Amino acid sequence: MAEALKFNFINLETQNAGQKESARARGKKRVYNDEQITEIQNASFSEGLAAGEAAALTRVEQRIAATLDQIRDQYENLLADAAAHISSNLRQS
């Protein structure tokens, strides 16, 4: 019963190639219990979640920066147009 609670990472490459595991490969086998597997899975999930959030925030920051650049450019164009209209009106009067 205790054997059912263990999970083995084995050299799958040699199994897929149809070869028997060597004694050296069997010596490298790591055995984890259910609690350790759950801990590893949770840690991996947390790391992936943090990486995903960081990537999403980076994309949002890039979009905000691009939008602010567009707004600044439009504002500068608006000021230039207003200045041109003012000088044109001053010349006409």
Secondary structure, DSSP 8 states (H G I E B T S, - for coil): -GGGGEEEE--HHHHHTT----HHHHHT-EEEEHHHHHHHHHHHHHHHHHHHHHHHHHHHHHHHHHHHHHHHHHHHHHHHHHHHHHHHHHHH-
